[in-house]
Amino acid sequence: MSKNVFYEEEGAFKVGAVLADNDTSLQVEAPHGKRSKIKASAVLFRFDGARLGEFMGAAQKLAEGIDADFLWQCCGGEEFSHETLEREYFGRPATPMESAGLLLKLHGAPMYFYKKGRGRYKAAPPDALKAALASVERKRREAEQRAQYVASLVEGKLPPEFAPLQSQLLYKPEKQGIEWKALEEACERLKTTPAKLFERCGALPSSHDYHLNRFLFEHFPRGTAFPGLPAPAAPQDLPVAEVAAFSIDDVTTTEIDDAFSVTKSPTGNLRIGIHIAAPALGIAPDSAVDAVARERLSTVYFPGGKITMLPDAAIEAFTLSERRQCPALSLYLDVAPDGSIAARTTRIERVPVAENLRRYALEEALSEDALAAGRVEHRFGEALTVLWRFARALEEARRGETTDFEARPEYSITIENDRVRIVRRRRGTPIDRIVSELMIQVNSAWGSELAQSGTAAIYRVQDAGKVRMSTVAAGHAGLGVESYAWASSPLRRYVDLVNQRQLIALARGEAAPYRAGDEALLSAMRDFESAHEAYGEFQRQTDRYWCLRWLLQEGVSTVTATVIRESLVRFDALPLVVRVPSLPALEPGARVELAVTDVDLLELMLHCEFRGQRNPESFATRAAG
């Protein structure tokens, strides 16, 4: 009985000294002393006289000296046993060492030889071998290229091949690509992020553009420019309203959706007009301009810029510009002397817009003091006073009382020559209340009209504290109205444009473009809600970015803040909410002083350290600006 065996176990070749032979199984001892039981069928050959401790090393060295390509040429195309190939290759019966070396070579060259059974192989077909070798060569070259990329990145040099892939690598990498693998390896070596590595290489000069381009990459992959489209025509054959309307907007507003008027009704009541721009009169469903609006779904706002839903030509055709007669869908409210609404009327018409009033110029004239004194020194002072009183009556009717808006301040963020200006503005000014209440009124009134007539529409509803879109009319608990359909901003929101089409059809007694259950209506609602959330999140992130920029710009190292809950605080002078891990247990509303460090414009992070609690009487905020 031979003393040693060469066998295969779990896909690997091994040698061992035979301790016991039980015909179908053997007890063997490995060179390192481990004993095990193996099947007799696992044995490839038996041999005597070798020093097992050196056998596998010598066999492997012999295998390394065998040319796999030459061996492949010796095999032919048929399946063969290792004994057959040994006799042909060596020209004689092989020694145990040669058998082991040849088997190791066959087993270690799977591109050349396919395993067909224990000790049996078949040469790979020429085409398959050629493809496999090409793949190996390609991987070798890729490995070399990757190593070069990594070395260049670690040195702070961006490889030229990375430039056209920059957005993809930063925002949505192809993780099997060689460029991403190299970038990932370089980041691991340097303990940094891809964005900071690009910045280190001088390929990310603007942290602002990094965040903006991420948003554009995801939501505007073809860019923000509009394709060449025919300008929609505004109808000229509409009746002209006998009013002198005015709008109230920020100075940068170009999409002027709403305007107001105050006149006398034939009954002697005051008639308040809420006039909404009517692009639905010129932008038909499924038209080229509609397709663009349907894709964008909303205007995107952010400090220093915006991306409009409609092309400039479409905005220009329908915006409520001053000194023009503009197509509008108007809601007229006949208001009785006691402030109640005696009648509501919807009209399709052209509205003469006398002036576009701007908030900054109007706030001083339309102040609480001026209203209390009954002297609003303004061209539209009388009309504005009427609207103010009416707005207060509307709010009281909705809520049962007027609201204190000062609980949470608002901020205006402007960018001038790359310098940040953040100004705190008071909520609930007379202008705020007039505009917000009249918009709530028009959206709730038209929502009710659509619901009562059975006309399909998209509603804004709130129940159990959650606000959502729905094609079923329901109450909006937060606003205190029974139904609410966004229809007041058709130049800026696609659902408003959709609802306006339905309202125009209802006013004309025509069949509505959308029926209940239409996929066009349902998909517009779903897509708008998703886009509305994404655009809002982008605006919040951009606000946070400019707040961090302001902290760096002003060299702020200490701030005061108000505790929201647990470790969450809101800065007193900025629209910025952060977590402070070192904050002790304090009641909500407590004011604290924080040290600010490590502002990171790429990660939109900063570190805040608790420094102490501020007494309420020592309240002082640093005016941002």
Secondary structure, 3 states (H helix, E strand, C coil): CCCEEEEEECCEEEEEEEEEECCCEEEEECCCCCEEEEEHHHEEEEECCCCHHHHHHHHHHHHHCCCHHHHHHHHCCCCEEHHHHHHHHHCCCCCHHHHHHHHHHHHCCCCCEEEEECCEEEECCHHHHHHHHHHHHHHHHHHHHHHHHHHHHHCCCCCHHHHHHHHHHHHCCCCCCHHHHHHHHHHHHHCCCHHHHHHHCCCCCCHHHHHHHHHHHHHCCCCCCCCCCCCCCCCCCCCECCCCEEEEECCCCCCCCEEEEEEECCCCCEEEEEEEECHHHCCCCCCHHHHHHHHHCECEEECCEEECCCCHHHHHHHCCCCCEEEEEEEEEEEECCCCCEEEEEEEEEEEEEEEEEEHHHHCCCCCHHHHHHCCCCCCCHHHHHHHHHHHHHHHHHHHCCCCCHHHCCEEEEEEECCEEEEEEECCCCHHHHHHHHHHHHHHHHHHHHHHHHCCCCCEEEEECCEEEEECCCCCECCCCECCCCCCCCCCCEHHHHHHHHHHHHHHHCCCCCCCCCCHHHHHHHHHHHHHHHHHHHHHHHHHHHHHHHHHHHHCCCEEEEEEEECCEEEECCCCCEEECCCCCCCCCCCEEEEEEEEEECCCCEEEEEEEEEECHHHCCCCCCC
